[in-house]
Amino acid sequence: MKSRWLRPVSVAVVTLIVGVSIAGFIAGRGFVRSDRNKILRERGSAVAVLLQSVFQQELASIKVLGEVAQVNRHDASKDFTAGAKSLATNGVTVIGLATPSRGHYVVKALVGGSAPVGRPIKGQQAVLIQRGARSFSGATMMMTLGKSRTIGVAIPVNQDVVYLESAIPSTPLSSVAPPFNELRGVLYAAPKVDPTQVVMTTEKHLPLTGDVQQAKFLVGDYEWTLVYASNGPLVGGLTANLPWLLLIVGMFLAVLVAVMFFLQARRHRFAESVVTQRTASLAKANAELDEARVFLRHLVSSGPIVVAVIDADTLDASYVSPNITRLFGLSEPEALTPGLLEEVIEEPHLCDVRAKLNAVAGGSADRFESLEFPVRIHGGESRWVSTVFVSAGSAFDNRSVLVYALDIDEQHRAAAVKEAAQKAADAANRSKSEFLSRMSHELRTPLNAILGYAQLFEMTGPREDQAEPVQQILASGRHLLDMINEVLDISRIESGTLSLSVEPVAVDEVVRTAIDMMRPSADDAGIELRLHPGCDGHIVLADLQRLRQVLLNLVSNAVKYNHLGGTVHVGCETRGGDMIRISVTDDGPGISRDHHELVFAPFERLDADQTEVEGTGMGLALCRRLTEAMGGAIGLDSTVGAGSTFWIELPAAQGAKTPQVVLGEAPLIPDQREPADRTVLLVEDNPANVRLVERIFKLAPGVRVASTTHGRDAVAVAVREHADVVLLDLNLPDMSGERVLATLRSEPRTRDIPVVIVSADATAGQIDRLLAAGAERYLTKPFDVEELLDVVGALAAAR
């Protein structure tokens, strides 16, 4: 019976044991796999949380740095640089502050890198900054600069953007702190696996293989992906072999139970280990946060900016930074006294402060306002402060506003002093310009009569004994006129009113023109002029007319102060790659080194006054100022007894083509026609000039001169006399010539009569303005008689 039942019972027992063993094996395999995956996910999540915490702390630090720099707009670069240096560690290569300007961003402050402040940001950095400006809490971006790869982070701070670049390790990480050293991982700066977005990895060969898991987390507004897998079994060897143990020793239930208890205990110990590790990580993070708080408190306490939290409704402060005592002499309890703002801020500034607080408190979270106003501190002293009002957000009551205050009293007072000085300087310049204009008119008006009558006398054929005195009058008058023009030119340069048209100019053309114009004088003096071929092909940036004036003066001096049979050399050479030097060398007596600077002083002629050489002593002074106004330099190399070399240097026009210009030609004047029965109306209050013009037009048969001394009669006389041309002086006793011109142009009966301005005011702005107002020509006194006849003849014939 027993044997009959033994087999079935044995089979049944064996079958039961085998079934239990197989079931235990299968169940054990599933348990081990589930446990390993759970541990893998827990460790991967812990790594992701830790990475997210690290990156978010870094973003917060960068944002705080940008907000601090925002407060001090007068010296943002200094504050930003000071704070950024403490963050430029652990592979950080660049920390910068960018600000918008004309559609793009420029560098406002920078630590690391070589870009100068104010330079527009381009390339991948510009893309990163644009992304950061559009983000809410920050943007990230992988960048490739040359052969290096960096991870860029950009945080918006009001209208500016703080950006950071960190180098990406070129080799896999060699070690990771436990318990994460049992993981293999790859961090991607993207929401999905992208080989181009790898930030760090522990593997040389990607992608990861095996049982791979993913964890995603946010860095700023961008989602990053952590891909990880186990670097080993994760669980202990006994746990890994548990199914086999169950299969082998399945019959021994006690052993199985003991193993299960052992495994349970091991799991409990492992859980405790994980908890311990996490606790240590959290403690480290809290310590770093405490350090950050201490740093921020020190930054606020020792900085020049007072921070306060003020209620927009009551104007009372609920917090003030400790540095208020050092900066404004108030203790923290005193600063928190209700109603303090009404005591230290007077109207209407208090009304402005209340308006700014309400605007920020009732606006969007990122809104801010700024305001400058005086406050009374201890002792009744009033000092100016610059403030920025920023919404406190959810950190305080909804009506609370963060206020950043900076003492700018010294800057404010300096600005007031500077403004007063500028106004005084402007007034002085205006007085100087008015004086020069008046002196120009007062000097040119009698010169007009002197030179005009002398020219008439010369044209009518003086007696032989009168010819030389007439020439002396003309030469002396023109000499005085040249001196007046040179003094006015120097004054315009010093006051900044001289108009220059700087453009590419062919050096050889200007030099040849100067030599051709001076050749007759050189021939009369027995001086040979030589031009060296080195001037061909050189192009400089200069004002054509003023450059020709400078060269004519230098060549003229080289001829005048040379000896009989001497030589004047004009040459050119390149200096420093970007400057062209034009040299004028003579064989004269030379100038001692002690007198080199004196030759460029106004009215300084050294010993030339004791010779027969004419001059005013203004030529070289004007040459220096004109050359420097064109961006060049002038100098002298001389040896006593061996001659002198005067040179000017001007910037080379890089890449410019040779200008197709012809220099030195006389302006085209219409052929003078014989007018018949023409009337010229002269509006002039100076009797001498009236008689001069009447005498001049006696040389033009058929031309009658009518005159009036008052501008108010100009229209009536022009209509009554049927004037064909009006000669109009600007300084009249009853009204300005400019108003007379406007009246003639507005009256239908006189609007078509050509008007020629004849004035002693030779300023360029005056000439341009009156030509634009409708004058046909502008002749300056003293005028050339032949030019006056040609101009009037051409205008009258065209009627």
C-alpha positions in Angstrom: 0.0 0.0 0.0 2.8 2.3 1.0 4.8 1.4 -2.1 1.7 1.9 -4.3 1.1 5.3 -2.8 4.8 6.1 -2.4 5.3 6.5 -6.1 2.3 8.7 -6.6 3.0 10.6 -3.4 6.7 10.9 -4.4 5.8 12.0 -7.8 3.3 14.3 -6.4 5.8 15.6 -3.8 8.5 15.8 -6.5 6.0 17.4 -8.9 5.0 19.7 -6.1 8.6 20.5 -5.3 9.5 20.9 -8.9 6.4 23.0 -9.5 7.2 25.1 -6.4 10.8 25.4 -7.5 9.9 26.4 -11.1 7.3 28.8 -9.8 9.9 30.1 -7.4 12.5 30.3 -10.1 10.1 32.2 -12.4 8.9 34.4 -9.6 12.5 35.1 -8.5 13.6 36.0 -12.0 10.8 38.5 -12.3 11.5 39.9 -8.8 15.2 40.4 -9.5 14.5 42.1 -12.8 11.9 44.3 -11.3 14.1 45.2 -8.4 17.1 46.0 -10.7 14.9 48.3 -12.9 13.5 50.0 -9.8 16.9 50.7 -8.4 18.1 51.8 -11.8 15.2 54.2 -12.1 15.7 55.5 -8.6 19.4 56.2 -9.2 18.7 57.7 -12.6 16.0 60.0 -11.1 18.4 61.0 -8.3 21.1 61.9 -10.9 18.5 63.9 -12.9 17.3 65.7 -9.8 20.9 66.5 -8.7 21.8 67.7 -12.2 18.7 69.8 -12.4 19.4 71.3 -9.0 23.0 72.1 -10.0 22.0 73.8 -13.3 19.0 75.7 -11.7 21.3 77.0 -9.0 23.8 78.1 -11.6 20.9 79.9 -13.6 19.7 81.5 -10.4 23.2 82.8 -9.6 23.6 84.2 -13.1 20.2 85.9 -12.9 21.1 87.5 -9.6 24.3 88.7 -11.1 22.4 90.3 -14.0 19.8 91.9 -11.6 22.5 93.4 -9.5 24.2 94.8 -12.6 20.8 96.2 -13.7 20.5 98.2 -10.6 23.7 100.3 -11.2 23.1 101.5 -14.7 25.9 104.1 -14.3 28.6 101.5 -13.7 26.9 98.2 -14.6 30.1 96.8 -16.2 32.1 97.2 -12.9 29.5 95.5 -10.7 28.9 92.8 -13.2 32.5 92.0 -13.6 33.2 91.9 -9.9 30.4 89.4 -9.4 31.1 87.4 -12.5 34.7 86.6 -11.5 33.5 84.5 -8.6 31.4 82.3 -10.9 34.0 81.9 -13.6 35.2 78.4 -12.4 34.7 74.7 -13.2 35.1 75.1 -17.0 33.2 78.4 -17.3 35.0 80.3 -20.1 32.8 83.4 -20.7 30.3 85.3 -18.6 28.8 88.3 -20.3 26.1 90.9 -20.2 24.4 91.9 -23.5 22.1 94.8 -24.1 19.9 95.6 -27.1 21.0 98.3 -29.5 19.5 99.2 -32.9 18.0 95.7 -33.6 20.9 93.7 -32.2 22.7 93.0 -29.0 26.1 94.5 -28.0 28.5 93.5 -25.2 27.8 95.6 -22.1 30.2 93.7 -19.7 32.4 90.6 -20.1 34.5 88.3 -18.0 36.6 85.9 -20.1 36.8 86.2 -23.9 38.3 89.0 -25.9 35.3 90.9 -27.3 35.5 94.7 -26.4 32.6 96.3 -24.6 30.2 97.9 -27.1 30.9 95.3 -29.9 27.8 93.9 -31.6 27.4 90.2 -30.8 27.2 87.9 -33.9 27.1 84.3 -34.8 26.1 81.5 -32.4 26.4 83.8 -29.4 23.8 86.2 -31.0 21.4 83.2 -31.6 21.9 82.1 -27.9 21.2 85.6 -26.6 18.1 86.0 -28.9 16.7 82.7 -27.5 17.5 83.8 -23.9 15.7 87.2 -24.5 12.6 85.3 -25.7 12.6 82.8 -22.8 11.0 83.1 -19.4 13.6 81.6 -17.1 16.6 80.9 -19.5 17.7 79.2 -22.6 20.5 76.7 -23.4 22.3 76.0 -26.6 25.2 73.8 -27.8 27.8 75.9 -29.7 30.9 75.0 -31.7 33.6 77.7 -31.7 36.4 76.5 -33.9 37.3 73.0 -32.6 35.9 73.6 -29.2 32.4 72.7 -28.1 30.7 74.7 -25.4 27.3 74.7 -23.7 25.8 78.2 -23.7 23.2 79.5 -21.2 21.3 82.8 -21.5 19.1 84.4 -18.9 16.8 87.4 -19.5 17.2 90.2 -17.0 14.7 92.9 -17.8 15.8 94.2 -21.3 19.4 92.8 -20.9 20.6 89.2 -21.3 23.2 87.5 -19.1 25.0 84.7 -21.0 27.5 82.0 -19.9 29.6 79.6 -21.9 31.1 76.4 -20.3 33.6 74.1 -22.0 32.3 70.6 -22.7 34.8 67.8 -21.7 36.3 66.3 -24.8 36.8 62.9 -23.1 34.3 60.8 -21.2 34.0 61.3 -17.4 36.5 59.0 -15.7 34.8 58.7 -12.4 31.5 59.5 -10.7 30.8 59.7 -7.0 29.0 56.7 -5.5 26.3 55.4 -5.5 26.1 56.6 -9.1 29.3 55.0 -10.2 27.4 51.9 -11.1 25.6 53.8 -13.9 26.6 54.5 -17.5 25.0 57.8 -18.7 24.8 60.4 -21.4 23.4 63.9 -20.9 21.8 65.6 -23.9 20.9 69.3 -24.0 17.7 68.4 -25.9 14.3 66.8 -25.3 15.4 63.7 -27.3 18.5 61.8 -28.0 20.7 63.9 -30.4 24.4 63.1 -30.9 25.1 66.8 -31.6 23.7 67.8 -28.2 25.9 65.7 -25.9 26.9 67.7 -22.7 28.7 65.0 -20.8 29.1 61.2 -21.0 30.8 58.3 -19.3 31.2 56.3 -22.5 33.4 56.5 -25.5 31.0 54.7 -27.8 27.4 56.0 -28.2 24.6 55.3 -28.1 24.2 53.3 -24.9 23.3 49.7 -25.2 21.5 47.3 -22.9 18.6 48.0 -20.6 18.5 51.8 -21.2 16.3 54.3 -19.3 15.6 58.0 -19.8 15.0 60.9 -17.4 14.0 64.4 -18.5 14.3 67.6 -16.6 14.1 71.4 -17.3 17.1 73.7 -17.5 15.6 77.1 -17.7 12.8 76.8 -20.4 14.6 73.9 -22.2 14.1 70.2 -21.5 17.2 68.1 -21.2 17.4 64.3 -21.4 19.5 61.9 -19.3 20.0 58.5 -20.9 21.4 55.9 -18.5 22.0 52.2 -18.0 23.4 50.0 -15.3 27.2 49.4 -15.2 26.7 46.2 -13.3 24.0 44.0 -11.8 23.0 46.7 -9.2 21.7 44.0 -6.9 23.9 41.6 -4.9 25.1 38.3 -6.2 22.9 36.3 -3.9 19.8 38.2 -5.2 21.0 37.7 -8.8 21.3 33.9 -8.3 18.1 33.7 -6.2 16.1 31.9 -9.0 18.7 29.3 -9.3 18.9 28.9 -5.6 15.2 28.5 -5.5 15.4 25.9 -8.2 18.2 23.9 -6.5 17.1 24.2 -2.9 13.4 24.5 -3.5 12.7 21.5 -1.3 14.1 23.3 1.7 11.5 25.8 2.6 13.3 27.0 5.7 16.4 27.8 3.6 14.2 29.6 1.1 12.6 31.6 3.9 16.0 32.3 5.4 17.2 33.5 2.0 14.1 35.7 1.6 14.7 37.2 5.0 18.4 37.7 4.1 17.4 39.4 0.9 14.8 41.5 2.7 17.5 42.6 5.2 19.9 43.4 2.4 17.3 45.4 0.6 16.6 47.3 3.8 20.3 48.1 4.2 20.6 49.2 0.6 17.5 51.5 1.1 19.2 53.0 4.2 22.3 53.5 2.1 20.4 55.3 -0.6 18.6 57.4 2.0 21.9 58.3 3.6 23.4 59.3 0.2 20.3 61.4 -0.6 20.5 63.1 2.8 24.1 63.9 2.3 23.4 65.4 -1.2 20.6 67.5 0.3 22.8 68.7 3.1 25.4 69.7 0.6 22.9 71.5 -1.5 21.6 73.3 1.6 25.1 74.3 2.6 25.7 75.7 -0.9 22.4 77.6 -0.7 23.5 79.0 2.7 26.8 80.1 1.2 24.9 81.8 -1.6 22.6 83.6 0.9 25.7 84.7 2.9 27.3 85.9 -0.3 24.2 87.8 -1.4 23.8 89.4 2.0 27.5 90.5 2.0 27.0 91.8 -1.6 24.0 93.8 -0.5 25.5 95.0 2.7 28.8 96.1 1.3 27.6 97.4 -2.0 26.7 101.0 -3.0 23.0 100.2 -3.5 20.3 100.2 -0.8 17.6 97.6 -1.3 14.2 98.1 0.3 10.7 96.5 0.1 8.0 99.2 0.2 4.2 98.8 0.2 2.8 100.8 -2.7 -0.3 101.8 -0.7 1.2 102.9 2.6 4.7 103.9 1.4 6.1 102.0 4.4 9.1 99.8 4.2 9.0 96.2 5.4 12.7 95.5 4.7 15.8 97.6 4.1 19.4 96.4 3.5 21.9 96.9 6.3 24.1 99.3 4.2 21.5 102.0 4.6 23.3 103.0 7.8 26.6 103.4 6.0 25.2 105.2 3.0 22.4 107.4 4.4 23.1 107.4 8.2 19.8 105.7 9.1 19.6 102.6 11.3 17.4 99.7 10.1 14.7 100.4 12.8 14.6 104.1 11.8 14.3 103.2 8.1 11.3 100.9 8.9 9.5 103.7 10.7 6.0 104.3 9.2 5.7 107.6 7.3 9.5 108.0 6.8 9.2 108.6 3.0 6.8 111.6 3.5 9.4 113.1 5.8 12.5 112.7 3.6 11.0 113.3 0.1 9.4 116.6 -0.8 6.7 117.3 -3.3 6.4 117.0 -6.2 9.0 114.2 -6.0 6.9 112.3 -3.5 4.0 112.3 -5.9 6.3 110.9 -8.6 7.5 108.2 -6.2 3.9 107.2 -5.4 3.0 107.0 -9.1 6.0 104.8 -9.8 5.2 102.4 -6.9 1.5 102.1 -8.0 2.5 101.6 -11.7 4.9 98.7 -10.8 2.6 97.2 -8.2 -0.3 97.1 -10.5 1.6 96.1 -13.6 3.2 92.8 -14.9 5.7 90.8 -12.9 8.6 91.9 -15.0 7.8 95.6 -15.1 10.2 98.2 -13.6 10.4 101.9 -13.4 13.3 104.3 -12.6 13.3 107.8 -11.0 15.9 110.3 -9.7 15.0 112.7 -6.9 16.5 114.3 -3.8 16.1 113.0 -0.2 16.9 114.6 3.1 19.2 112.7 5.3 20.4 113.3 8.9 21.4 116.9 9.4 18.9 118.2 6.8 21.3 117.7 3.9 19.6 117.0 0.6 21.2 114.3 -1.6 20.1 113.0 -5.0 19.4 109.3 -5.5 18.7 107.2 -8.5 16.1 104.5 -7.9 14.7 101.5 -9.7 11.3 100.1 -8.8 10.8 96.4 -9.5 7.8 94.2 -8.7 8.4 92.0 -5.7 6.3 89.2 -7.2 5.1 86.3 -5.1 8.0 86.6 -2.6 6.1 89.4 -0.8 2.7 90.9 -0.7 1.2 91.6 -4.1 1.4 95.4 -3.5 5.0 95.3 -2.4 7.7 96.7 -4.6 11.5 96.2 -4.5 13.3 99.5 -4.6 17.0 99.8 -5.4 18.5 103.2 -4.4 22.0 104.6 -5.4 23.5 107.8 -4.1 24.3 109.9 -7.2 24.6 113.3 -5.5 28.2 113.8 -6.7 27.4 112.8 -10.2 24.3 115.0 -10.2 26.3 118.0 -9.0 29.1 117.3 -11.5 26.5 117.1 -14.3 25.1 120.5 -13.2 28.5 122.1 -13.2 29.3 120.5 -16.6 26.0 121.8 -18.0 26.7 125.3 -16.8 30.2 125.2 -18.2 28.9 124.0 -21.5 26.3 126.8 -21.7 29.1 129.3 -20.9 31.3 127.8 -23.6 28.4 127.9 -26.1 27.7 131.5 -25.2 31.4 132.3 -25.6 31.5 130.6 -29.0 28.4 132.4 -30.1 29.9 135.7 -29.0 33.1 134.9 -30.8 31.3 134.0 -34.0 29.2 137.1 -33.9 32.3 139.2 -33.2 34.2 137.6 -36.2 31.2 138.0 -38.4 30.9 141.7 -37.4 34.7 142.3 -37.8 34.6 140.5 -41.2 31.9 142.9 -42.3 33.5 146.0 -40.9 36.9 145.2 -42.4 35.7 143.9 -45.8 33.3 146.9 -46.4 36.1 149.6 -46.6 38.3 147.1 -48.4 35.6 146.7 -51.0 35.8 150.4 -51.8 39.6 150.5 -51.7 40.1 147.5 -54.0 37.1 148.4 -56.2 38.4 151.9 -56.9 41.9 150.6 -57.4 40.7 148.0 -59.9 38.6 150.7 -61.7 41.7 153.0 -61.8 43.8 150.1 -63.2 41.2 149.2 -65.9 40.8 152.8 -67.0 44.5 153.1 -67.7 46.4 155.2 -65.1 49.4 157.4 -66.0 52.8 155.8 -66.0 53.7 157.4 -62.7 50.4 156.2 -61.2 50.7 152.5 -62.2 53.0 151.5 -59.4 51.0 153.2 -56.6 47.9 151.5 -58.0 49.6 148.1 -57.9 50.8 148.8 -54.4 47.2 149.6 -53.3 45.9 146.4 -54.9 48.7 144.3 -53.4 48.4 145.7 -49.9 44.6 145.5 -50.0 44.7 141.8 -51.2 47.4 141.1 -48.6 45.1 142.5 -45.9 42.1 140.5 -47.3 44.2 137.3 -47.3 45.1 137.9 -43.6 41.5 138.4 -42.7 40.5 135.2 -44.5 43.2 133.2 -42.7 42.3 134.6 -39.3 38.6 133.7 -40.0 39.6 130.2 -41.1 41.6 129.6 -38.0 38.7 130.9 -35.8 36.2 128.6 -37.6 38.5 125.6 -37.0 38.8 126.4 -33.3 35.1 126.9 -32.9 34.2 123.7 -34.9 32.3 125.6 -37.6 34.6 125.0 -40.5 32.9 122.7 -43.0 35.2 120.0 -44.6 34.3 117.5 -47.3 36.7 114.6 -46.7 36.9 112.2 -49.7 39.5 110.2 -51.7 41.9 112.7 -53.4 44.6 111.8 -55.9 47.9 113.2 -54.5 49.7 113.6 -57.8 46.9 115.8 -59.3 46.9 118.1 -56.2 50.7 118.3 -56.2 51.0 119.0 -59.9 48.3 121.8 -59.6 50.2 123.5 -56.7 53.5 123.3 -58.7 51.9 124.7 -61.9 50.3 127.5 -60.0 53.6 128.5 -58.3 55.8 128.0 -61.3 55.6 131.6 -62.5 56.6 132.9 -59.1 59.4 130.4 -59.0 60.7 131.4 -62.4 60.7 135.1 -61.4 62.7 134.2 -58.3 65.1 131.9 -60.2 63.9 128.8 -58.3 63.6 125.3 -59.9 60.5 123.3 -59.0 60.9 119.5 -59.1 58.3 116.8 -58.6 59.4 113.3 -57.7 57.6 110.4 -59.4 56.8 108.8 -56.0 53.5 110.7 -55.8 51.8 108.7 -58.6 49.1 106.3 -57.5 48.7 107.6 -53.9 45.2 108.5 -52.8 44.5 110.2 -49.4 41.4 111.1 -47.5 41.2 114.9 -47.5 39.2 118.0 -48.4 40.3 118.8 -52.0 40.2 122.6 -51.7 41.9 122.7 -48.3 44.6 120.2 -49.3 45.4 122.4 -52.3 45.5 125.5 -50.0 48.0 123.8 -47.7 50.3 122.6 -50.5 50.2 126.0 -52.2 51.2 127.7 -48.9 54.1 125.2 -48.3 55.4 125.5 -51.9 55.0 129.3 -51.8 57.1 129.5 -48.6 59.8 127.2 -50.1 60.1 129.6 -53.0 60.0 132.8 -51.0 62.5 131.7 -48.4 65.0 130.1 -50.9 68.1 131.6 -52.4 68.6 132.6 -56.1 69.2 129.4 -58.1 67.8 127.2 -55.4 65.6 124.1 -55.9 62.3 123.0 -54.4 61.6 119.3 -54.3 58.1 117.9 -53.8 57.9 114.1 -53.0 55.6 111.5 -51.5 56.1 108.3 -49.5 54.1 105.8 -47.5 54.5 105.9 -43.7 53.4 103.1 -41.4 51.3 101.4 -44.1 48.2 103.6 -43.7 49.6 107.2 -43.9 50.9 109.1 -47.0 53.6 111.8 -46.4 53.9 114.7 -48.8 57.2 116.6 -48.4 58.3 120.0 -49.7 62.1 120.5 -49.4 64.0 123.8 -50.1 67.6 124.9 -50.2 67.0 127.9 -47.9 68.8 129.0 -44.8 67.1 126.5 -42.6 65.4 126.9 -39.2 67.0 126.2 -35.8 65.4 123.4 -33.7 64.5 125.9 -31.0 62.2 127.7 -33.5 60.5 124.6 -35.0 57.3 125.1 -33.0 57.3 128.8 -33.3 56.9 128.7 -37.1 53.4 127.2 -36.6 52.3 130.0 -34.2 49.9 132.7 -35.6 51.6 135.9 -36.6 55.1 134.5 -35.8 57.5 135.2 -38.7 60.8 134.7 -36.8 63.3 137.1 -38.5 61.4 137.4 -41.8 60.0 140.8 -40.8 63.6 142.2 -41.3 63.6 140.9 -44.9 61.8 142.0 -48.0 59.7 138.7 -48.0 56.1 139.6 -47.6 53.8 137.6 -45.3 51.4 137.7 -42.4 52.7 134.8 -40.2 49.3 133.1 -40.5 50.0 130.6 -43.3 51.7 127.8 -41.4 49.4 128.2 -38.4 46.4 127.8 -40.8 48.2 124.8 -42.5 48.6 123.0 -39.2 44.9 123.5 -38.2 43.6 122.5 -41.6 45.8 119.4 -41.7 44.8 118.3 -38.2 41.1 119.0 -39.1 41.4 116.5 -42.0 42.8 113.8 -39.6 46.5 114.4 -40.5 49.7 115.8 -39.1 52.2 118.4 -40.1 55.9 118.7 -39.2 59.3 120.2 -40.0 62.8 118.8 -40.4 65.4 121.4 -40.9 69.1 122.0 -40.6 70.5 125.5 -40.3 72.4 126.3 -43.5 71.2 123.2 -45.4 67.5 123.9 -46.0 64.1 122.8 -44.6 61.6 120.1 -45.3 58.0 120.7 -44.4 55.7 117.7 -44.5 52.1 116.7 -44.0 50.8 113.2 -43.4 47.2 112.2 -44.3 45.3 108.9 -44.0 45.5 106.7 -47.1 42.2 105.9 -48.8 42.3 102.1 -48.7 40.8 100.4 -51.8 39.6 103.7 -53.3 39.9 104.3 -57.1 41.7 107.3 -58.4 39.2 110.2 -58.5 38.6 111.5 -62.0 38.9 115.2 -61.2 40.7 118.1 -62.9 42.3 120.5 -60.4 43.2 124.1 -60.8 40.9 125.0 -63.6 39.1 128.4 -63.4 35.3 128.2 -63.1 33.3 128.5 -66.2 31.8 132.0 -66.6 29.1 132.6 -69.2 30.2 134.8 -72.1 29.6 138.4 -71.3 27.0 139.8 -73.6 26.5 143.4 -74.4 23.3 144.3 -72.4 21.1 147.0 -73.9 19.0 149.3 -71.7 19.4 147.1 -68.6 18.7 148.3 -65.1 20.7 147.2 -62.0 19.0 147.9 -58.6 21.6 148.3 -55.8 20.2 148.0 -52.3 23.1 149.4 -50.2 23.4 151.8 -47.3 27.2 152.6 -47.6 27.6 155.7 -49.8 31.1 154.8 -50.8 30.0 151.4 -52.1 27.1 152.9 -54.0 29.4 155.3 -55.8 31.8 152.5 -56.5 29.1 150.3 -58.1 27.9 153.3 -60.2 31.5 153.9 -61.4 32.0 150.2 -62.2 28.9 150.0 -64.4 29.9 153.0 -66.3 32.3 150.5 -68.0 29.2 148.5 -69.2 27.4 150.6 -71.8 23.6 150.4 -71.7 23.5 149.5 -68.0 21.8 151.9 -65.7 22.2 151.8 -61.9 19.3 152.6 -59.5 19.8 152.5 -55.8 18.1 152.6 -52.4 19.5 152.5 -48.9 16.4 150.9 -47.3 15.3 147.3 -47.6 11.6 148.3 -47.2 11.8 150.2 -50.5 13.4 147.4 -52.5 10.2 146.0 -54.0 8.7 149.3 -54.9 12.0 150.6 -56.5 12.5 147.3 -58.4 9.0 147.6 -59.9 9.3 151.3 -60.7 12.7 151.1 -62.3 12.0 147.8 -64.1 15.1 146.2 -62.5 16.7 143.4 -64.4 19.2 142.4 -61.6 19.1 143.3 -57.9 22.4 143.7 -56.0 21.5 143.2 -52.3 23.6 144.0 -49.3 22.8 142.1 -46.1 23.4 144.8 -43.4 20.8 147.5 -44.0 19.6 150.1 -41.5 15.9 149.1 -41.4 15.8 145.3 -42.0 18.1 142.4 -42.8 19.0 141.6 -46.4 17.7 138.1 -45.8 14.2 139.5 -45.1 14.5 141.7 -48.2 15.3 138.6 -50.3 12.3 136.8 -48.9 10.1 139.8 -49.7 11.3 140.0 -53.3 10.7 136.3 -53.8 7.2 136.4 -52.3 6.0 139.4 -54.4 4.7 138.2 -57.8 6.1 141.3 -59.6 9.6 140.7 -58.4 9.9 137.0 -57.8 11.6 136.4 -61.3 14.2 139.2 -60.9 17.6 137.5 -60.2 19.1 138.6 -56.9 22.9 138.7 -56.3 24.0 139.0 -52.6 26.9 141.4 -52.2 28.1 141.1 -48.6 31.2 141.2 -46.4 30.0 138.2 -44.5 32.0 135.3 -46.0 30.9 132.5 -43.7 30.0 129.2 -45.5 26.7 128.7 -43.5 25.5 132.2 -44.5 26.3 131.6 -48.2 24.6 128.2 -48.3 21.5 129.5 -46.5 20.9 132.5 -48.8 21.6 130.5 -52.0 19.0 128.0 -50.7 16.6 130.9 -50.0 16.6 132.0 -53.7 19.7 134.1 -54.4 21.3 133.5 -57.8 24.8 134.3 -56.7 26.7 135.4 -53.6 29.7 137.7 -54.0 31.8 138.6 -51.0 33.3 142.0 -50.4 35.7 143.1 -51.5 34.5 141.7 -54.9 36.4 141.4 -58.1 35.2 144.1 -60.6 35.5 141.8 -63.6 33.6 139.0 -61.9 30.8 141.5 -60.9 30.5 142.7 -64.5 30.4 139.1 -65.8 27.8 137.9 -63.3 25.5 140.9 -63.8 25.9 140.7 -67.6 25.1 137.0 -67.8 22.0 137.3 -65.5 20.7 140.4 -67.3 21.2 138.9 -70.7 19.2 135.8 -69.6 16.1 137.9 -68.8 
